[in-house]
Amino acid sequence: MAEPLRLLIVDDEPPARARLKRLLAAHADVQVVDEAADGLQALALVESLRPDALLLDVQMPELGGLDVAASLPDVAEGGPAVVFVTAFDAYALPAFDAAAVDYLLKPVDPARLARAIERLRLRRPSATTRPAAERLVVSERGRLQVIDCRALLWLQAADNYVELHTADRMHLLRRTLDGLLADLGPGFVRIHRSRAVALAAVSRVEAAERGNATVHLRNGAALACSRAWRKGLDQALLG
């Protein structure tokens, strides 16, 4: 089965976001990864979640949809596609100048939304060509913290979050471990259903009872590797 089309809804009106979510629920291969209520929040979520596309309102406080689109990385560089969703038809020309995939007017017609989703499916780059994430953005105490992915040593799933462990601290990112590993690429490998390590951070692997192992990291951390994931770890380390 193909990976789901991962969408971020960006609209400053909660009812509009809720309606889009209801309409998108009819598409089994679409996953709404999160919602943003303004343009600044949208850019932070794009950095951390790396969605395939944005359903983006045009008129929003502080940073409008056209400005958000102009600030996004190019699709060829791993940036998301954009479908504008707005109550105003006057922005159609600048929207398509911004390389929008489609332009939907509110209230959104389900058939028009389905056509936009199909266009996004056709334009989505394959997973093999998608570049690995270089940095992640997390929100901590009202501030945005940028984390270089090369600083990550290991990852631990924690309910709806992932713990990002670096040499000096731990950050919480609102993601699933599966989705984050897909973005980080082959430099990370699972050693447990809820845990993964950066291959570059591994200093040695010691065998344990019943086919399990202990993975020692260069910062001194020692993590348990379950038997089910030991073979994959060995293969990844051997290249």
PAVEX-505052 format. One line per 8 residues: their letters; for each residue x, y, z of N, C-alpha, C. Coordinates in steps of 0.1 Angstrom, whole numbers. Layout:
! PAVEX-505052
A = X Y Z X Y Z X Y Z ~ ...
This chain:
! PAVEX-505052
MAEPLRLL = 9 -12 0 0 0 0 9 12 0 ~ 5 22 -8 13 35 -9 11 42 4 ~ 22 50 7 21 59 19 10 69 17 ~ 4 73 28 -7 82 28 -2 96 23 ~ -11 104 17 -8 118 14 -10 126 27 ~ 1 132 31 1 138 44 -2 153 42 ~ -13 158 48 -17 172 46 -17 180 59 ~ -14 193 58 -14 202 69 -25 212 65
IVDDEPPA = -35 214 74 -46 224 72 -42 237 78 ~ -43 248 71 -39 261 76 -50 271 74 ~ -57 275 85 -68 284 84 -70 290 98 ~ -72 303 99 -74 309 112 -88 307 117 ~ -97 301 110 -111 299 115 -113 284 118 ~ -115 281 131 -117 267 135 -128 259 127 ~ -140 266 125 -150 258 117 -146 255 103 ~ -138 263 97 -133 260 83 -123 248 84
RARLKRLL = -114 248 94 -105 236 96 -113 223 98 ~ -123 224 107 -131 213 110 -139 207 98 ~ -144 216 89 -151 212 77 -141 204 68 ~ -129 210 66 -120 203 57 -116 189 63 ~ -114 188 76 -111 175 81 -122 165 79 ~ -135 170 80 -146 161 77 -146 156 63 ~ -144 165 54 -144 162 40 -132 153 36 ~ -121 155 42 -109 147 39 -110 133 45
AAHADVQV = -119 131 55 -121 118 61 -126 108 51 ~ -132 113 40 -137 104 29 -126 98 21 ~ -114 103 22 -103 98 14 -94 90 23 ~ -94 77 20 -87 67 29 -72 69 28 ~ -67 74 18 -52 75 16 -47 89 20 ~ -55 97 27 -51 111 31 -50 111 46 ~ -39 117 51 -37 118 66 -35 133 69 ~ -44 138 78 -42 152 82 -32 151 94
VDEAADGL = -20 156 92 -9 155 102 -11 165 113 ~ -17 177 110 -19 187 120 -27 198 114 ~ -30 208 123 -37 221 118 -29 233 123 ~ -29 243 116 -23 256 120 -33 267 119 ~ -33 276 129 -43 287 129 -37 300 124 ~ -24 300 120 -19 312 114 -6 308 106 ~ -1 318 99 10 315 90 23 311 97 ~ 26 318 108 38 315 115 38 301 121
QALALVES = 27 297 126 26 283 131 27 273 120 ~ 21 277 108 22 268 97 36 265 92 ~ 44 276 92 58 274 88 66 265 98 ~ 63 267 111 70 259 121 66 244 119 ~ 53 242 116 48 228 115 53 222 102 ~ 55 230 91 61 224 79 75 220 82 ~ 82 227 90 96 224 93 97 211 101 ~ 88 209 110 89 197 119 81 185 114
LRPDALLL = 70 187 107 62 176 102 65 172 88 ~ 70 181 80 73 179 66 61 172 58 ~ 50 179 58 38 174 51 40 174 36 ~ 32 165 29 33 165 14 27 178 8 ~ 17 183 15 10 195 9 3 203 20 ~ 0 215 17 -8 224 26 -21 227 20 ~ -32 227 27 -45 233 24 -45 246 31 ~ -43 257 23 -38 270 29 -48 281 26
DVQMPELG = -53 287 36 -61 299 35 -53 311 30 ~ -59 321 24 -51 332 19 -51 343 30 ~ -63 347 35 -63 358 44 -62 353 59 ~ -51 356 65 -49 353 79 -41 364 86 ~ -43 365 99 -36 376 106 -21 373 106 ~ -13 384 107 2 384 108 9 380 95 ~ 6 367 91 13 362 79 2 355 70 ~ -1 361 59 -11 355 50 -6 343 42
GLDVAASL = -16 337 36 -12 324 28 -3 326 17 ~ -3 337 10 6 340 -1 20 342 4 ~ 21 348 16 35 350 22 40 336 27 ~ 31 328 32 35 315 37 40 307 25 ~ 33 307 14 37 300 2 51 305 -3 ~ 53 318 -3 66 323 -7 77 319 2 ~ 74 315 14 85 312 24 88 297 24 ~ 80 289 17 82 275 17 94 270 8
PDVAEGGP = 101 260 12 111 254 3 104 249 -10 ~ 112 249 -21 107 244 -33 103 229 -33 ~ 93 225 -40 89 211 -40 101 202 -44 ~ 109 207 -54 120 199 -58 131 197 -47 ~ 130 206 -37 139 205 -25 133 198 -13 ~ 121 192 -15 114 185 -4 103 194 2 ~ 100 205 -3 90 214 2 76 208 -2 ~ 66 213 6 52 208 3 45 215 -9
AVVFVTAF = 36 208 -15 28 214 -25 17 223 -18 ~ 10 231 -25 1 241 -19 -13 240 -27 ~ -23 239 -20 -37 241 -25 -43 252 -17 ~ -46 263 -23 -52 275 -16 -67 272 -14 ~ -72 275 -2 -86 274 1 -91 287 7 ~ -99 294 0 -103 308 4 -117 311 0 ~ -122 322 7 -136 327 3 -135 337 -8 ~ -123 340 -13 -122 351 -22 -116 346 -35
DAYALPAF = -122 349 -47 -116 345 -59 -106 355 -65 ~ -105 367 -58 -96 377 -63 -81 373 -63 ~ -78 363 -55 -64 359 -53 -59 348 -62 ~ -68 344 -71 -64 332 -79 -52 334 -87 ~ -50 346 -94 -38 348 -102 -25 348 -94 ~ -24 356 -83 -12 355 -75 -10 341 -69 ~ -21 334 -66 -19 320 -61 -13 311 -71 ~ -17 312 -84 -11 303 -94 3 308 -97
DAAAVDYL = 6 321 -96 19 326 -97 28 320 -87 ~ 23 317 -75 30 310 -64 31 295 -66 ~ 27 290 -78 28 276 -82 19 267 -74 ~ 7 273 -71 -3 265 -64 -8 253 -73 ~ -11 242 -67 -16 230 -74 -31 233 -77 ~ -38 239 -69 -52 242 -71 -57 253 -62 ~ -69 258 -65 -74 270 -58 -89 267 -56 ~ -93 265 -43 -106 261 -39 -113 272 -32
LKPVDPAR = -126 274 -36 -134 285 -30 -143 279 -19 ~ -144 286 -7 -153 282 3 -167 287 0 ~ -177 279 4 -176 266 11 -171 256 1 ~ -162 247 5 -155 238 -4 -164 227 -8 ~ -165 225 -21 -173 215 -27 -165 201 -26 ~ -172 191 -21 -164 178 -20 -158 173 -33 ~ -166 175 -44 -160 170 -57 -148 178 -61 ~ -148 191 -59 -136 199 -62 -125 195 -53
LARAIERL = -127 193 -41 -117 189 -32 -111 175 -36 ~ -119 166 -41 -114 153 -45 -105 155 -58 ~ -109 164 -66 -100 167 -78 -87 173 -74 ~ -87 182 -64 -74 187 -59 -66 177 -52 ~ -72 167 -45 -64 157 -39 -58 148 -49 ~ -65 145 -60 -60 137 -71 -48 144 -77 ~ -49 157 -79 -37 165 -85 -25 164 -75 ~ -28 164 -62 -17 163 -53 -10 149 -54
RLRRPSAT = -18 139 -55 -13 125 -56 -4 124 -68 ~ -8 130 -79 0 129 -92 13 137 -91 ~ 13 147 -83 25 156 -83 34 152 -72 ~ 30 143 -63 38 140 -51 51 133 -56 ~ 63 138 -51 75 130 -55 75 117 -48 ~ 82 107 -54 83 94 -49 91 95 -36 ~ 89 85 -27 96 84 -14 111 83 -16 ~ 115 76 -28 129 74 -30 137 87 -33
TRPAAERL = 129 97 -38 136 109 -42 135 120 -31 ~ 127 117 -21 125 128 -11 137 129 -2 ~ 143 141 -1 155 142 7 153 141 22 ~ 162 136 29 161 134 44 161 148 51 ~ 153 148 61 152 161 69 166 164 75 ~ 169 177 74 182 182 80 180 188 94 ~ 168 193 96 166 199 109 151 198 113 ~ 149 199 126 135 198 131 132 210 139
VVSERGRL = 120 214 140 116 225 148 106 221 159 ~ 109 223 171 100 220 182 96 233 190 ~ 84 232 195 79 244 203 82 241 218 ~ 89 249 225 92 247 239 90 260 246 ~ 80 260 256 77 272 264 74 284 256 ~ 67 282 245 63 294 237 74 298 227 ~ 85 291 226 96 295 217 98 283 207 ~ 103 286 195 106 276 185 121 273 186
QVIDCRAL = 124 260 188 137 255 189 141 247 176 ~ 152 251 169 156 244 158 167 234 162 ~ 165 221 157 174 211 161 181 205 149 ~ 194 205 148 201 199 137 200 184 138 ~ 195 177 128 193 162 129 206 155 131 ~ 217 161 128 230 154 130 233 153 145 ~ 226 161 153 228 161 168 220 150 174 ~ 211 144 167 202 134 173 210 121 176
LWLQAADN = 208 116 188 215 103 191 205 92 191 ~ 193 94 197 183 83 197 169 89 199 ~ 159 82 195 145 86 195 137 76 203 ~ 127 81 211 118 73 219 104 77 217 ~ 95 68 213 81 72 212 75 74 226 ~ 66 84 227 60 87 240 46 92 237 ~ 36 83 237 23 86 233 22 92 219 ~ 17 105 219 16 112 206 28 120 203
YVELHTAD = 39 118 210 51 126 208 63 116 206 ~ 74 122 202 87 115 201 97 123 209 ~ 104 116 218 115 122 225 127 122 216 ~ 133 134 214 145 136 206 157 138 216 ~ 165 128 216 176 128 226 189 133 219 ~ 195 143 224 208 148 219 218 146 230 ~ 230 150 228 241 148 238 238 155 251 ~ 231 166 251 229 174 263 215 175 269
RMHLLRRT = 205 171 261 192 173 266 182 165 257 ~ 169 165 261 158 159 254 148 169 250 ~ 143 168 238 132 176 233 120 167 230 ~ 108 173 230 96 166 227 90 171 214 ~ 88 162 204 82 166 191 69 159 189 ~ 59 166 185 46 160 183 45 153 169 ~ 50 141 169 50 133 157 48 118 162 ~ 46 110 152 47 95 154 61 91 151
LDGLLADL = 66 81 157 79 76 154 80 71 140 ~ 70 64 135 70 59 121 72 71 111 ~ 64 81 113 65 93 104 78 100 105 ~ 83 101 117 96 108 118 107 100 112 ~ 108 87 114 118 79 108 118 79 92 ~ 106 80 87 104 81 72 111 94 67 ~ 110 105 75 116 118 71 131 118 74 ~ 135 111 84 150 112 87 158 103 78
GPGFVRIH = 152 93 72 160 85 62 168 74 68 ~ 177 68 60 184 56 64 195 58 75 ~ 197 70 79 207 72 90 202 68 104 ~ 190 64 105 184 60 117 178 46 116 ~ 179 38 126 174 24 126 167 21 139 ~ 156 14 137 148 9 149 156 -2 157 ~ 156 -1 170 161 -12 178 150 -17 187 ~ 139 -12 187 127 -16 195 115 -10 188
RSRAVALA = 103 -16 191 91 -10 185 89 5 187 ~ 94 9 199 92 24 202 105 31 204 ~ 116 26 198 129 33 200 137 31 187 ~ 145 41 184 154 41 172 167 49 176 ~ 178 45 169 191 52 172 196 57 159 ~ 205 68 160 213 73 149 225 63 147 ~ 226 58 135 237 49 132 251 55 136 ~ 252 68 133 265 75 135 268 76 150
AVSRVEAA = 258 74 159 260 76 173 263 63 180 ~ 263 52 173 265 39 179 280 36 180 ~ 285 33 192 299 30 194 302 15 194 ~ 292 7 200 294 -8 199 280 -14 203 ~ 279 -27 199 267 -35 202 272 -47 209 ~ 266 -50 221 270 -62 229 258 -71 229 ~ 261 -84 227 251 -94 227 245 -96 241 ~ 232 -99 242 226 -102 255 218 -115 254
ERGNATVH = 211 -118 265 204 -131 265 193 -132 255 ~ 190 -144 250 179 -147 242 179 -139 229 ~ 190 -136 223 191 -129 211 190 -114 212 ~ 188 -108 224 187 -94 225 201 -88 225 ~ 202 -75 226 215 -68 226 214 -55 233 ~ 226 -50 237 227 -37 243 234 -28 233 ~ 229 -17 230 235 -7 220 241 4 228 ~ 254 6 227 261 16 234 264 28 225
LRNGAALA = 260 40 229 262 52 221 274 60 225 ~ 278 69 217 291 76 220 290 86 231 ~ 277 89 236 276 98 247 275 90 260 ~ 277 76 260 276 68 271 263 61 274 ~ 253 65 267 240 59 269 240 44 264 ~ 233 36 271 231 21 268 217 18 266 ~ 213 13 254 199 11 251 197 -4 248 ~ 186 -9 252 182 -23 249 177 -24 235
CSRAWRKG = 182 -34 228 177 -38 214 171 -51 215 ~ 158 -52 211 151 -65 212 155 -74 201 ~ 153 -87 203 157 -97 193 151 -94 179 ~ 138 -89 179 131 -87 166 138 -77 158 ~ 145 -68 164 152 -57 156 167 -58 155 ~ 173 -69 161 187 -70 161 193 -72 147 ~ 186 -80 139 191 -83 125 192 -70 117 ~ 181 -62 118 181 -50 110 191 -40 115
LDQALLG = 194 -40 128 205 -31 133 218 -36 127 ~ 221 -49 128 234 -54 123 236 -51 108 ~ 225 -53 100 226 -50 86 229 -35 83 ~ 222 -27 91 224 -12 89 238 -8 92 ~ 244 -14 103 257 -10 107 268 -15 97 ~ 265 -27 91 274 -32 81 273 -26 68 ~ 262 -18 66 261 -11 53 255 -19 43
